[in-house]
Structures are given as C-alpha cells and as structure tokens.
Amino acid sequence: MPLHGLCRPPSALTRSLAEVHGRHSSFFSRDLRSLSLLRHRRRSDHARHCSTLVATRGSADVSNLQNGLADAVKAGLGLSSGEDESTADLQQRTEQWQGLRKGRITASAFGNALGFWKTGRTELWEEKLGLRKPFAGNQATVWGTNQEAGAIERYKQLTGNVVEHIAFKIYKEGDELHGWLGASPDGLINASLSRTYTNGGILEVKCPHNKGSPETGSPWTSVPHYYMPQAQGLLEIFDREWLDFYVWCVNGSSIYRIYRDETYWGLIFRVMSEYWWGNIVPARHHLQKGEELDRVQAYRPQAKHPLTDEIMSMSRLLAVRAPLIWKDVKTPALGSDQHLREKLELFYHSL
C-alpha cells in the first residue's frame, strides 16, 4: 500500500512539539540578527531542548519506547541490543559502514532533513523507515567518487597539508541523546603535522559533473548554499573550527574556507531533532509493531519546516562569507608548486 498525502502527527505529539516550539519561539527569532544571541547560550539550551524532545515522546502513540532511554534510542536507530556500534578500523562503503549510516541522519543528508528540496524530507523519511531504497548514485556521483582520491592528492600538493582519513563518526559517541547523527568526512587535516595551523580542520571535496560535461567545467565562484548544512554538521560532529571546501575540476580548482558557526548549528539541530523524534522514531516504532501503513502515514513530515526559509537565508549568508583562499584556472605545472605553496602559506598566516 503506497504512502500518500501530507499529514500532521497525531494530536498528542503535535501538542508536545508545539509546546517545545512555543518555549523557544522567541529564542529562534525570524530576525537573523537576533540569532547571534544563540552563540553563548547554545550549549546549555541545546542540551535542555534535546532532553525536552526526548520527554515529548512519552505520548500514548510512542509509550512502548519508554522502557529506558537506551532501549528507546536503539529503537529509534533501528538497532538490536547486540549490534556492534564501534567505528574503530571502519572502512568507507563497507557493509558495517552502510549499517551505521542506515540508522542515522548523516551530514550529507542534512539538507534533505531541513527541507531544502521539495521532496527531500519525505524521501529521507521513507528511506529511514525502509520504505524506499537508499539513493544508489548517478553519473554525477560516480564521477565525483572516481575523482575524489586524485583531488585530495592535488589539495595536499597545493597546501602541504597532511590529510588523514576516518570512515565515520557518531555525534558525541556514547551520548544517547545525540547518537542519531553521524558524518563521513573526505579528510581530516592534522594540525601537528601541517605547518600552517595550530588547530586541525576538515577537508570536503567536490568534483562538479557540470551537467554531464565535466571536461568543460570550472570551479564554482562561491560555495553553493545547499552544502552549508553538511559543512557545519561536519564541523560540529568532529569539533573542528574550520573546513576547507575544495572544488576540483579538470580545468582548475578552488579552496574556500568555511568557519564553524554555532548559531547556525543550534538552529538546524533544533529542526532535525523535531524531524527525528517527531517523525522518524514513532513511525519506525509502528512499523516494527507490524501496524498498517495508514498508522505510519500519520508521521509523514511536511515538505518544509517553519524555519526552513530562515535556515536557507542563513546558509546563503554563510556561503558568501566563506573566503576564497586559493584558485587556479588550470592545474599549474609541477615545477611551480613550491612557489604556489609559499604564497598559500603566507595567506594562511594572515588569517
């Protein structure tokens, strides 16, 4: 029986989430300037809000999830009590890696969870419930995957940075309130081994397919705003302060520096928390009980959250503020790399 239509959650859950929304409505003002107040209050309010959201799941519709916080979280993640959650020695694109991602919202899907695309929230919801197969990729993603290793080598060559790899990280691993988020970075920049930094960063690589003509493509002139949730999610989950957004094309490359913004994270975490605990967790619970899809349908999310437009505006602002710290129109000859690297290091020291 196919899912159809857009419905609000049942009244008990709606009232609970509405109460949470009401308590924070003045805190998350529509005025972007007022959102700066979040920066110094984010940590304590973030934890208090998350605890409140967990408490709201105590409606009659999700009462069976309350046999203990650990059991509730495992039910939300779709895990059995004995399932291995370790990320040590994990390799990307392995069965275990896929399993860890399957039960979580990962950084690359944050834009979908936030409502950046018309069908993104509903498609992600269906995927996390097992009602839709995960995105299998297309020509653009195959191109990006195939070029990624070479692009990382080029980045290392240009910057002299030491790039390390980690397959996956669970947000605040061991903290049951946050374990439903995770991320897989393209690389971590080691500060102790790189000469130009006191604190490590993150590398995110993009290899645009240029609508099927990658051989004629050039790097974007700024960071596309729809990548900002992913970038800020990586910074938060790995607790880093900056990210190099490296755009590699056949005809050149660019590096944009994105800085961590806790105000932005506080806002998107709120929206994703409501999406996870209010839409995915109870719907998954009803499916596990073998109930009819009509009952599950009640938890289908709306296409946009009331804060989606505000988040998109903030994303655009952060994107245009990300400085371009390197650009080469065509890949320079190897003989000039040392000179280019020295210029880049001088720029880094001036930041």
C-alpha positions in Angstrom: 0.0 0.0 0.0 1.7 3.2 -1.1 2.1 6.2 1.2 0.3 9.3 0.1 -0.5 12.8 1.1 0.9 15.0 3.8 -0.5 14.6 7.3 0.4 16.2 10.7 1.4 13.9 13.6 -1.5 12.8 15.9 -2.7 15.5 18.3 -0.8 14.4 21.4 2.6 14.5 19.6 1.6 17.7 17.8 0.8 19.4 21.1 4.0 18.2 22.7 6.1 19.6 19.8 4.1 22.7 19.7 4.9 23.3 23.4 8.6 22.9 22.6 8.3 25.3 19.7 6.4 27.8 21.8 9.0 27.8 24.5 11.8 28.5 22.0 9.9 30.8 19.5 11.4 34.0 20.9 14.8 32.4 21.1 14.8 31.5 17.4 13.6 34.8 16.1 12.9 35.4 12.4 15.3 38.3 12.6 18.7 36.9 11.6 20.4 39.5 13.8 18.8 38.2 16.9 20.1 34.7 16.2 23.5 35.9 17.3 22.3 35.6 20.9 22.4 31.8 20.4 26.2 31.7 20.3 26.9 32.0 24.0 23.7 30.1 25.1 23.8 27.3 22.6 25.5 24.6 24.6 23.1 24.6 27.6 19.9 25.3 25.7 20.8 22.7 23.1 21.1 20.0 25.8 17.9 21.2 27.5 15.9 21.3 24.2 17.1 17.8 23.3 16.1 16.5 26.7 12.7 18.1 26.3 12.3 16.4 22.9 13.0 13.0 24.3 10.4 13.7 27.0 7.8 14.6 24.4 8.0 11.1 23.0 6.0 9.9 26.1 2.6 10.3 24.4 0.3 7.3 24.1 1.5 6.8 20.5 5.1 6.0 21.5 4.6 4.8 25.1 6.3 1.4 24.3 9.5 3.2 23.6 9.8 4.2 27.3 11.4 1.0 28.7 14.6 3.0 29.3 16.4 5.7 27.4 19.0 3.3 25.9 16.3 1.0 24.6 14.4 3.9 23.2 17.4 5.2 21.4 18.2 1.8 20.0 14.6 1.5 18.7 14.9 4.9 17.1 18.1 3.9 15.4 16.7 0.6 14.3 19.4 -1.4 16.2 19.2 -4.6 18.1 20.7 -4.8 21.6 23.7 -6.7 20.5 24.6 -4.8 17.3 28.2 -3.5 17.1 28.4 0.3 17.0 32.1 0.6 17.0 33.7 2.9 14.4 37.3 1.8 15.0 39.1 0.5 11.9 35.9 1.1 9.9 36.3 1.5 6.1 34.0 3.5 3.9 31.5 1.8 1.7 31.7 -1.5 3.6 28.7 -3.3 5.0 29.3 -2.1 8.5 29.7 1.5 7.3 26.4 1.3 5.4 24.8 -0.2 8.5 25.9 2.7 10.8 24.7 5.3 8.3 21.4 3.5 7.7 20.1 4.1 11.2 21.2 7.8 11.3 20.8 11.1 9.6 24.2 11.8 8.2 25.7 15.2 7.3 25.3 14.7 3.5 21.5 14.3 4.2 21.1 17.3 6.5 19.8 19.5 3.7 17.1 16.9 3.0 16.1 16.8 6.6 15.9 20.6 6.8 13.6 20.8 3.7 16.0 22.4 1.2 14.4 20.4 -1.6 10.7 19.8 -2.3 10.6 16.1 -1.7 13.7 15.8 0.4 12.1 15.4 3.8 9.6 12.8 2.8 12.0 10.8 0.7 14.6 10.7 3.6 11.8 9.7 6.0 10.8 6.8 3.7 14.4 5.8 3.4 15.0 5.7 7.1 11.8 3.6 7.5 12.9 1.1 4.9 10.1 2.1 2.6 12.4 3.5 -0.1 15.7 2.2 -1.3 18.7 4.5 -0.5 19.9 6.7 -3.3 22.2 4.4 -5.4 24.0 7.2 -7.2 24.1 8.6 -10.7 26.6 9.8 -13.3 27.4 12.9 -11.2 28.1 10.9 -8.0 30.1 8.3 -9.9 32.2 11.0 -11.4 32.8 12.6 -8.0 33.7 9.3 -6.3 36.2 8.4 -9.1 37.9 11.8 -9.0 38.0 12.2 -5.2 41.3 10.5 -4.5 43.1 12.5 -7.2 41.5 15.7 -6.0 42.7 15.1 -2.4 46.2 14.5 -3.7 46.1 17.7 -5.6 44.9 19.6 -2.4 47.8 18.1 -0.4 50.2 19.1 -3.2 48.9 22.7 -3.2 48.7 23.3 0.5 51.3 20.9 2.0 48.6 19.8 4.5 48.6 16.3 5.9 45.2 14.8 5.3 44.1 11.8 7.4 41.1 9.6 6.8 38.3 8.4 9.1 35.3 6.5 7.7 32.6 7.6 10.0 32.0 9.3 13.3 28.9 9.2 15.5 28.0 12.6 17.0 29.0 12.6 20.7 29.6 8.9 20.6 28.3 7.3 23.8 25.8 10.1 24.4 22.4 8.6 23.7 20.7 11.9 23.1 22.9 12.6 20.0 23.8 9.3 18.6 21.3 9.5 15.7 23.6 11.9 13.8 26.8 11.0 12.1 29.2 12.1 9.4 31.8 10.8 6.9 34.4 13.4 6.0 36.6 13.4 2.9 39.6 14.1 5.2 40.8 15.5 8.5 43.7 18.0 8.4 46.3 17.1 11.0 47.4 20.3 12.7 50.5 18.8 14.4 51.8 17.6 11.0 50.7 20.5 8.9 53.0 23.6 9.1 50.5 26.4 9.0 47.9 25.7 11.7 47.5 25.5 15.4 44.2 23.7 15.2 43.2 20.9 12.8 40.5 21.3 10.2 38.3 19.3 7.8 38.6 18.7 4.1 35.4 18.4 2.0 36.0 17.7 -1.7 33.5 18.4 -4.5 34.1 17.4 -8.2 31.3 19.0 -10.2 30.0 17.0 -13.1 29.0 20.1 -15.0 25.6 18.7 -16.2 27.3 15.8 -18.0 30.2 17.8 -19.4 32.9 17.7 -16.7 35.7 18.3 -19.2 34.5 21.8 -19.8 33.6 22.7 -16.2 35.2 25.3 -14.0 35.1 25.7 -10.2 32.1 27.4 -8.6 32.5 31.1 -7.9 31.3 30.6 -4.4 30.2 27.8 -2.0 26.7 26.6 -3.0 24.5 27.4 -0.1 22.9 24.0 0.0 26.2 22.5 1.1 26.3 24.6 4.3 24.3 22.2 6.5 26.7 19.4 5.6 29.8 21.6 6.2 28.6 22.9 9.5 27.5 19.4 10.5 31.0 18.1 9.9 32.5 20.9 11.9 30.2 20.2 14.9 30.4 16.4 14.8 34.2 16.5 14.6 34.6 19.5 16.9 36.7 21.5 14.4 36.7 25.2 13.8 37.3 25.4 10.1 36.8 23.4 6.9 38.5 23.7 3.5 35.8 23.3 0.8 37.9 22.2 -2.2 36.3 22.3 -5.6 38.2 20.3 -8.2 37.6 20.4 -11.9 39.5 19.3 -15.0 40.2 23.0 -15.7 41.3 24.1 -12.3 40.4 24.2 -8.6 39.4 26.5 -5.8 39.6 26.3 -2.0 37.0 28.1 0.1 37.4 28.4 3.9 34.2 27.8 6.0 34.3 28.6 9.6 32.2 26.9 12.3 29.1 28.8 13.3 27.4 27.6 16.5 24.4 29.9 16.0 23.6 28.1 12.7 24.2 24.7 14.2 21.8 25.5 17.1 19.1 26.3 14.6 19.5 23.3 12.3 19.9 20.9 15.2 16.5 22.0 16.6 14.8 21.3 13.3 16.5 18.0 12.8 15.7 16.9 16.3 12.0 17.6 15.8 12.2 15.6 12.5 13.9 12.7 14.1 11.9 12.3 17.3 8.6 13.6 15.9 8.5 11.8 12.5 11.1 9.0 12.2 11.2 7.4 15.6 7.5 6.9 16.2 6.8 5.9 12.6 9.6 3.3 12.8 8.1 2.0 16.1 4.7 1.4 14.5 6.3 -0.4 11.6 8.2 -2.6 14.0 4.9 -3.5 15.6 3.6 -4.6 12.3 0.9 -1.9 12.1 -0.8 -0.8 9.0 0.9 1.9 6.9 -2.1 4.2 7.4 -1.0 4.5 11.0 2.6 5.1 10.0 1.4 7.7 7.4 0.3 10.0 10.3 4.0 10.8 10.9 4.9 11.7 7.4 6.7 15.1 7.6 5.6 18.2 5.7 7.8 19.3 2.9 9.2 22.3 4.8 9.7 23.1 8.5 8.5 26.6 9.6 12.2 27.5 10.0 13.4 26.2 6.6 13.4 29.5 4.8 15.3 31.2 7.7 17.9 28.4 7.6 18.3 28.8 3.8 18.8 32.5 4.2 21.5 31.9 6.9 23.1 29.3 4.6 23.4 31.8 1.7 24.9 34.4 4.1 27.5 31.9 5.4 28.2 30.8 1.9 29.0 34.2 0.5 31.1 35.0 3.6 33.4 31.9 3.0 36.6 33.4 1.7 38.2 32.1 -1.5 41.8 31.3 -0.3 43.1 29.6 -3.5 42.2 29.4 -7.2 44.0 28.1 -10.2 42.3 28.5 -13.6 44.2 25.5 -14.9 46.2 23.0 -12.9 49.7 24.6 -12.7 52.9 22.8 -13.7 54.6 20.8 -11.0 57.6 23.0 -11.2 55.7 26.0 -9.8 54.1 24.2 -6.9 56.6 25.2 -4.3 56.2 28.9 -5.2 52.4 28.5 -5.1 52.5 26.7 -1.7 54.6 29.5 -0.2 52.1 32.1 -1.4 49.3 30.0 0.1 51.1 29.7 3.5 51.6 33.5 3.6 47.9 33.9 3.1 47.0 31.3 5.8 49.3 33.1 8.3 47.4 36.4 7.6 44.0 34.9 8.5 
